[in-house]
Amino acid sequence: MFFLLINGPNLNLLGLREPSLYGLSTLENIEITLKEKAKSRGVELACFQSNFEGALVDCIHNAI
């Protein structure tokens, strides 16, 4: 089984921008944790982040 996790604008700033509000975990750390959990359940997880809507749409289309 394969899952694609798509993260949109500004999520690349997690852990950096207003950590008192959003926490200290970076998007990279969250993705690593999710990939490990997915793998332990026999699932492949790919992650993609962009601040550009067109790149997000292209990622969805390429995954089909």
Biopython code that builds the backbone (N, CA, C, O; Angstrom):
import numpy as np
from Bio.PDB.StructureBuilder import StructureBuilder

atoms = [
    (1, "MET", "N", (0.841, -1.164, 0.000)),
    (1, "MET", "CA", (0.000, 0.000, 0.000)),
    (1, "MET", "C", (0.899, 1.243, 0.000)),
    (1, "MET", "O", (1.983, 1.239, 0.582)),
    (2, "PHE", "N", (0.435, 2.284, -0.650)),
    (2, "PHE", "CA", (1.209, 3.514, -0.809)),
    (2, "PHE", "C", (0.354, 4.720, -0.433)),
    (2, "PHE", "O", (-0.792, 4.846, -0.863)),
    (3, "PHE", "N", (0.927, 5.594, 0.370)),
    (3, "PHE", "CA", (0.266, 6.842, 0.724)),
    (3, "PHE", "C", (1.163, 8.009, 0.351)),
    (3, "PHE", "O", (2.388, 7.915, 0.429)),
    (4, "LEU", "N", (0.547, 9.103, -0.053)),
    (4, "LEU", "CA", (1.253, 10.334, -0.361)),
    (4, "LEU", "C", (0.762, 11.406, 0.603)),
    (4, "LEU", "O", (-0.429, 11.716, 0.647)),
    (5, "LEU", "N", (1.677, 11.962, 1.364)),
    (5, "LEU", "CA", (1.363, 13.038, 2.294)),
    (5, "LEU", "C", (1.802, 14.346, 1.653)),
    (5, "LEU", "O", (2.982, 14.538, 1.362)),
    (6, "ILE", "N", (0.852, 15.237, 1.437)),
    (6, "ILE", "CA", (1.138, 16.517, 0.805)),
    (6, "ILE", "C", (0.955, 17.624, 1.839)),
    (6, "ILE", "O", (-0.100, 17.761, 2.460)),
    (7, "ASN", "N", (2.013, 18.406, 1.999)),
    (7, "ASN", "CA", (1.997, 19.523, 2.948)),
    (7, "ASN", "C", (2.099, 20.825, 2.179)),
    (7, "ASN", "O", (2.940, 20.973, 1.292)),
    (8, "GLY", "N", (1.245, 21.756, 2.523)),
    (8, "GLY", "CA", (1.150, 23.005, 1.788)),
    (8, "GLY", "C", (1.999, 24.129, 2.353)),
    (8, "GLY", "O", (2.951, 23.899, 3.100)),
    (9, "PRO", "N", (1.638, 25.345, 1.984)),
    (9, "PRO", "CA", (2.417, 26.535, 2.299)),
    (9, "PRO", "C", (2.749, 26.701, 3.779)),
    (9, "PRO", "O", (1.929, 26.469, 4.668)),
    (10, "ASN", "N", (3.978, 27.110, 3.989)),
    (10, "ASN", "CA", (4.529, 27.482, 5.294)),
    (10, "ASN", "C", (4.781, 26.327, 6.249)),
    (10, "ASN", "O", (5.345, 26.544, 7.322)),
    (11, "LEU", "N", (4.387, 25.114, 5.902)),
    (11, "LEU", "CA", (4.651, 24.009, 6.821)),
    (11, "LEU", "C", (6.139, 23.696, 6.907)),
    (11, "LEU", "O", (6.578, 23.046, 7.855)),
    (12, "ASN", "N", (6.915, 24.146, 5.939)),
    (12, "ASN", "CA", (8.365, 23.992, 6.019)),
    (12, "ASN", "C", (8.957, 24.835, 7.156)),
    (12, "ASN", "O", (10.125, 24.666, 7.505)),
    (13, "LEU", "N", (8.167, 25.731, 7.729)),
    (13, "LEU", "CA", (8.630, 26.585, 8.821)),
    (13, "LEU", "C", (8.296, 26.025, 10.202)),
    (13, "LEU", "O", (8.598, 26.657, 11.214)),
    (14, "LEU", "N", (7.675, 24.845, 10.253)),
    (14, "LEU", "CA", (7.372, 24.242, 11.552)),
    (14, "LEU", "C", (8.654, 24.088, 12.356)),
    (14, "LEU", "O", (9.692, 23.694, 11.825)),
    (15, "GLY", "N", (8.568, 24.402, 13.628)),
    (15, "GLY", "CA", (9.720, 24.320, 14.507)),
    (15, "GLY", "C", (10.547, 25.594, 14.516)),
    (15, "GLY", "O", (11.365, 25.805, 15.412)),
    (16, "LEU", "N", (10.335, 26.437, 13.528)),
    (16, "LEU", "CA", (11.087, 27.691, 13.433)),
    (16, "LEU", "C", (10.198, 28.900, 13.709)),
    (16, "LEU", "O", (10.585, 29.825, 14.424)),
    (17, "ARG", "N", (9.026, 28.873, 13.140)),
    (17, "ARG", "CA", (8.112, 30.008, 13.231)),
    (17, "ARG", "C", (7.171, 29.840, 14.421)),
    (17, "ARG", "O", (6.425, 28.864, 14.496)),
    (18, "GLU", "N", (7.207, 30.763, 15.321)),
    (18, "GLU", "CA", (6.348, 30.780, 16.511)),
    (18, "GLU", "C", (6.282, 29.415, 17.207)),
    (18, "GLU", "O", (5.207, 28.826, 17.320)),
    (19, "PRO", "N", (7.428, 28.917, 17.670)),
    (19, "PRO", "CA", (7.431, 27.597, 18.318)),
    (19, "PRO", "C", (6.542, 27.530, 19.556)),
    (19, "PRO", "O", (6.081, 26.451, 19.927)),
    (20, "SER", "N", (6.297, 28.671, 20.196)),
    (20, "SER", "CA", (5.404, 28.660, 21.365)),
    (20, "SER", "C", (3.972, 28.348, 20.966)),
    (20, "SER", "O", (3.181, 27.875, 21.783)),
    (21, "LEU", "N", (3.642, 28.611, 19.717)),
    (21, "LEU", "CA", (2.297, 28.345, 19.213)),
    (21, "LEU", "C", (2.227, 27.004, 18.475)),
    (21, "LEU", "O", (1.284, 26.237, 18.670)),
    (22, "TYR", "N", (3.223, 26.722, 17.629)),
    (22, "TYR", "CA", (3.194, 25.538, 16.761)),
    (22, "TYR", "C", (4.072, 24.393, 17.240)),
    (22, "TYR", "O", (4.017, 23.305, 16.668)),
    (23, "GLY", "N", (4.873, 24.604, 18.264)),
    (23, "GLY", "CA", (5.736, 23.558, 18.783)),
    (23, "GLY", "C", (7.124, 23.594, 18.160)),
    (23, "GLY", "O", (7.414, 24.423, 17.298)),
    (24, "LEU", "N", (7.969, 22.685, 18.611)),
    (24, "LEU", "CA", (9.366, 22.654, 18.175)),
    (24, "LEU", "C", (9.645, 21.608, 17.107)),
    (24, "LEU", "O", (10.725, 21.609, 16.517)),
    (25, "SER", "N", (8.702, 20.723, 16.846)),
    (25, "SER", "CA", (8.911, 19.677, 15.838)),
    (25, "SER", "C", (8.959, 20.289, 14.450)),
    (25, "SER", "O", (8.111, 21.104, 14.086)),
    (26, "THR", "N", (9.960, 19.886, 13.680)),
    (26, "THR", "CA", (10.053, 20.343, 12.300)),
    (26, "THR", "C", (9.232, 19.426, 11.407)),
    (26, "THR", "O", (8.896, 18.306, 11.793)),
    (27, "LEU", "N", (8.918, 19.899, 10.229)),
    (27, "LEU", "CA", (8.197, 19.057, 9.273)),
    (27, "LEU", "C", (9.023, 17.816, 8.959)),
    (27, "LEU", "O", (8.475, 16.720, 8.849)),
    (28, "GLU", "N", (10.329, 17.977, 8.816)),
    (28, "GLU", "CA", (11.203, 16.832, 8.535)),
    (28, "GLU", "C", (11.095, 15.777, 9.629)),
    (28, "GLU", "O", (10.995, 14.587, 9.333)),
    (29, "ASN", "N", (11.114, 16.201, 10.891)),
    (29, "ASN", "CA", (10.995, 15.245, 11.996)),
    (29, "ASN", "C", (9.639, 14.548, 12.003)),
    (29, "ASN", "O", (9.553, 13.347, 12.258)),
    (30, "ILE", "N", (8.601, 15.293, 11.729)),
    (30, "ILE", "CA", (7.256, 14.705, 11.674)),
    (30, "ILE", "C", (7.178, 13.678, 10.551)),
    (30, "ILE", "O", (6.625, 12.594, 10.738)),
    (31, "GLU", "N", (7.725, 14.012, 9.392)),
    (31, "GLU", "CA", (7.698, 13.085, 8.251)),
    (31, "GLU", "C", (8.504, 11.828, 8.540)),
    (31, "GLU", "O", (8.079, 10.731, 8.177)),
    (32, "ILE", "N", (9.652, 11.964, 9.183)),
    (32, "ILE", "CA", (10.463, 10.787, 9.535)),
    (32, "ILE", "C", (9.682, 9.864, 10.458)),
    (32, "ILE", "O", (9.658, 8.650, 10.257)),
    (33, "THR", "N", (9.045, 10.441, 11.466)),
    (33, "THR", "CA", (8.243, 9.640, 12.403)),
    (33, "THR", "C", (7.105, 8.938, 11.684)),
    (33, "THR", "O", (6.864, 7.753, 11.915)),
    (34, "LEU", "N", (6.407, 9.651, 10.819)),
    (34, "LEU", "CA", (5.289, 9.043, 10.091)),
    (34, "LEU", "C", (5.757, 7.941, 9.155)),
    (34, "LEU", "O", (5.092, 6.913, 9.032)),
    (35, "LYS", "N", (6.897, 8.140, 8.491)),
    (35, "LYS", "CA", (7.433, 7.111, 7.597)),
    (35, "LYS", "C", (7.803, 5.846, 8.372)),
    (35, "LYS", "O", (7.556, 4.734, 7.905)),
    (36, "GLU", "N", (8.390, 6.015, 9.545)),
    (36, "GLU", "CA", (8.734, 4.859, 10.386)),
    (36, "GLU", "C", (7.484, 4.107, 10.815)),
    (36, "GLU", "O", (7.452, 2.877, 10.770)),
    (37, "LYS", "N", (6.466, 4.828, 11.227)),
    (37, "LYS", "CA", (5.214, 4.183, 11.634)),
    (37, "LYS", "C", (4.553, 3.476, 10.459)),
    (37, "LYS", "O", (4.044, 2.365, 10.601)),
    (38, "ALA", "N", (4.563, 4.120, 9.307)),
    (38, "ALA", "CA", (3.974, 3.508, 8.114)),
    (38, "ALA", "C", (4.718, 2.231, 7.746)),
    (38, "ALA", "O", (4.102, 1.202, 7.469)),
    (39, "LYS", "N", (6.046, 2.303, 7.747)),
    (39, "LYS", "CA", (6.860, 1.139, 7.375)),
    (39, "LYS", "C", (6.595, -0.039, 8.310)),
    (39, "LYS", "O", (6.540, -1.185, 7.865)),
    (40, "SER", "N", (6.432, 0.240, 9.596)),
    (40, "SER", "CA", (6.171, -0.834, 10.560)),
    (40, "SER", "C", (4.833, -1.516, 10.308)),
    (40, "SER", "O", (4.584, -2.617, 10.798)),
    (41, "ARG", "N", (3.978, -0.851, 9.543)),
    (41, "ARG", "CA", (2.667, -1.419, 9.207)),
    (41, "ARG", "C", (2.594, -1.885, 7.754)),
    (41, "ARG", "O", (1.517, -2.193, 7.243)),
    (42, "GLY", "N", (3.754, -1.934, 7.094)),
    (42, "GLY", "CA", (3.802, -2.421, 5.724)),
    (42, "GLY", "C", (3.297, -1.419, 4.696)),
    (42, "GLY", "O", (2.854, -1.801, 3.614)),
    (43, "VAL", "N", (3.363, -0.152, 5.032)),
    (43, "VAL", "CA", (2.860, 0.898, 4.151)),
    (43, "VAL", "C", (4.037, 1.783, 3.724)),
    (43, "VAL", "O", (4.892, 2.129, 4.540)),
    (44, "GLU", "N", (4.070, 2.139, 2.455)),
    (44, "GLU", "CA", (5.071, 3.082, 1.973)),
    (44, "GLU", "C", (4.468, 4.478, 2.018)),
    (44, "GLU", "O", (3.350, 4.695, 1.551)),
    (45, "LEU", "N", (5.209, 5.419, 2.580)),
    (45, "LEU", "CA", (4.746, 6.794, 2.690)),
    (45, "LEU", "C", (5.738, 7.709, 1.994)),
    (45, "LEU", "O", (6.928, 7.713, 2.312)),
    (46, "ALA", "N", (5.238, 8.477, 1.048)),
    (46, "ALA", "CA", (6.040, 9.512, 0.397)),
    (46, "ALA", "C", (5.507, 10.860, 0.854)),
    (46, "ALA", "O", (4.302, 11.031, 1.037)),
    (47, "CYS", "N", (6.403, 11.811, 1.036)),
    (47, "CYS", "CA", (6.012, 13.130, 1.521)),
    (47, "CYS", "C", (6.451, 14.205, 0.533)),
    (47, "CYS", "O", (7.503, 14.101, -0.098)),
    (48, "PHE", "N", (5.630, 15.231, 0.414)),
    (48, "PHE", "CA", (5.936, 16.343, -0.471)),
    (48, "PHE", "C", (5.427, 17.621, 0.174)),
    (48, "PHE", "O", (4.324, 17.659, 0.720)),
    (49, "GLN", "N", (6.243, 18.670, 0.105)),
    (49, "GLN", "CA", (5.840, 19.975, 0.619)),
    (49, "GLN", "C", (6.207, 21.032, -0.402)),
    (49, "GLN", "O", (7.280, 20.989, -1.004)),
    (50, "SER", "N", (5.307, 21.978, -0.589)),
    (50, "SER", "CA", (5.595, 23.109, -1.451)),
    (50, "SER", "C", (4.813, 24.314, -0.977)),
    (50, "SER", "O", (3.740, 24.190, -0.387)),
    (51, "ASN", "N", (5.369, 25.482, -1.245)),
    (51, "ASN", "CA", (4.680, 26.725, -0.959)),
    (51, "ASN", "C", (3.921, 27.228, -2.181)),
    (51, "ASN", "O", (3.307, 28.294, -2.142)),
    (52, "PHE", "N", (3.964, 26.459, -3.264)),
    (52, "PHE", "CA", (3.341, 26.854, -4.522)),
    (52, "PHE", "C", (2.200, 25.913, -4.882)),
    (52, "PHE", "O", (2.400, 24.703, -4.987)),
    (53, "GLU", "N", (1.020, 26.457, -5.068)),
    (53, "GLU", "CA", (-0.163, 25.648, -5.347)),
    (53, "GLU", "C", (0.015, 24.789, -6.590)),
    (53, "GLU", "O", (-0.405, 23.632, -6.608)),
    (54, "GLY", "N", (0.629, 25.340, -7.624)),
    (54, "GLY", "CA", (0.829, 24.577, -8.853)),
    (54, "GLY", "C", (1.669, 23.336, -8.637)),
    (54, "GLY", "O", (1.398, 22.292, -9.230)),
    (55, "ALA", "N", (2.686, 23.436, -7.796)),
    (55, "ALA", "CA", (3.535, 22.275, -7.505)),
    (55, "ALA", "C", (2.754, 21.205, -6.746)),
    (55, "ALA", "O", (2.982, 20.011, -6.942)),
    (56, "LEU", "N", (1.838, 21.629, -5.885)),
    (56, "LEU", "CA", (1.005, 20.676, -5.150)),
    (56, "LEU", "C", (0.078, 19.925, -6.102)),
    (56, "LEU", "O", (-0.087, 18.710, -5.994)),
    (57, "VAL", "N", (-0.521, 20.658, -7.028)),
    (57, "VAL", "CA", (-1.404, 20.039, -8.020)),
    (57, "VAL", "C", (-0.608, 19.091, -8.908)),
    (57, "VAL", "O", (-1.066, 17.984, -9.192)),
    (58, "ASP", "N", (0.572, 19.507, -9.348)),
    (58, "ASP", "CA", (1.422, 18.633, -10.166)),
    (58, "ASP", "C", (1.772, 17.353, -9.423)),
    (58, "ASP", "O", (1.782, 16.273, -10.014)),
    (59, "CYS", "N", (2.058, 17.466, -8.137)),
    (59, "CYS", "CA", (2.381, 16.284, -7.336)),
    (59, "CYS", "C", (1.206, 15.305, -7.303)),
    (59, "CYS", "O", (1.399, 14.096, -7.433)),
    (60, "ILE", "N", (0.017, 15.817, -7.132)),
    (60, "ILE", "CA", (-1.180, 14.969, -7.129)),
    (60, "ILE", "C", (-1.353, 14.298, -8.477)),
    (60, "ILE", "O", (-1.614, 13.097, -8.538)),
    (61, "HIS", "N", (-1.213, 15.050, -9.558)),
    (61, "HIS", "CA", (-1.377, 14.489, -10.894)),
    (61, "HIS", "C", (-0.316, 13.437, -11.190)),
    (61, "HIS", "O", (-0.611, 12.420, -11.819)),
    (62, "ASN", "N", (0.915, 13.673, -10.744)),
    (62, "ASN", "CA", (1.987, 12.711, -10.986)),
    (62, "ASN", "C", (1.818, 11.426, -10.190)),
    (62, "ASN", "O", (2.373, 10.388, -10.550)),
    (63, "ALA", "N", (1.056, 11.497, -9.115)),
    (63, "ALA", "CA", (0.852, 10.313, -8.279)),
    (63, "ALA", "C", (-0.201, 9.364, -8.839)),
    (63, "ALA", "O", (-0.306, 8.217, -8.403)),
    (64, "ILE", "N", (-0.966, 9.838, -9.790)),
    (64, "ILE", "CA", (-2.047, 9.004, -10.337)),
    (64, "ILE", "C", (-1.464, 7.891, -11.182)),
    (64, "ILE", "O", (-2.208, 7.079, -11.732)),
]
sb = StructureBuilder()
sb.init_structure("model")
sb.init_model(0)
sb.init_chain("A")
sb.init_seg("    ")
for serial, (resi, resn, name, xyz) in enumerate(atoms, 1):
    if name == "N":
        sb.init_residue(resn, " ", resi, " ")
    sb.init_atom(name, np.array(xyz, "f"), 0.0, 1.0, " ", f" {name:<3s}", serial, name[0])
structure = sb.get_structure()
